[in-house]
Amino acid sequence: MKKTKTIGLLALMLLAVLAASGLGSAYDGTRPPSENRDAMRHALETGDYDAWKTAVTEGGCGEKFAENMSEDRFNALVEKYPEMAEKREAMKETHEQIKAALESGDYDAWQEAISGLEKTPQFAEKITDENFDVFVELHQAKQNGDYETAKELAGELGFEGGFKEGQHRRVGGFRNRMMHR
């Protein structure tokens, strides 16, 4: 979870672009280097289509991806970018609150923090004040790579099938890393 926040934010942005524009088949899945991500973000912030296209192509995202992003689509993304950035910042703040609540073992703070998510994770309804300490142990086991213990604790909490490695990162339909910082 200690990956740079920029990587996660850019990945979210790219996923939004792919979903909104139907370009999934054009994107080769390669993550661009940080300097290209910074250039891509700057191009979005300034509305510079040519700079964005150069950064995407040189960053390894694939020429086909850049070619399929028309200037009109890019401009539509530029218009949405401030709102997307605001949502990302709000998500980061919420996830920091969730992380702090888990680290401190504070159920009430955790409940308050998850209420800030757009979609409350399904598993949250199984977490109570009485079993929150087990949930915190599960979180710690996952962070430590102790998936055997995590699986046992998940079973104790009534999570069907337990958590598989990396599974709890995909809560609420997006990779929010709420427990994996």
Secondary structure as GFF3:
##gff-version 3
##sequence-region A 1 181
A	DSSP	alpha_helix	5	21	.	.	.	ID=ss1
A	DSSP	three_ten_helix	24	26	.	.	.	ID=ss2
A	DSSP	alpha_helix	34	46	.	.	.	ID=ss3
A	DSSP	alpha_helix	49	58	.	.	.	ID=ss4
A	DSSP	alpha_helix	63	68	.	.	.	ID=ss5
A	DSSP	alpha_helix	71	104	.	.	.	ID=ss6
A	DSSP	alpha_helix	107	114	.	.	.	ID=ss7
A	DSSP	three_ten_helix	122	126	.	.	.	ID=ss8
A	DSSP	alpha_helix	132	143	.	.	.	ID=ss9
A	DSSP	alpha_helix	147	157	.	.	.	ID=ss10
A	DSSP	three_ten_helix	167	169	.	.	.	ID=ss11
A	DSSP	beta_strand	170	171	.	.	.	ID=ss12
A	DSSP	beta_strand	174	175	.	.	.	ID=ss13
###
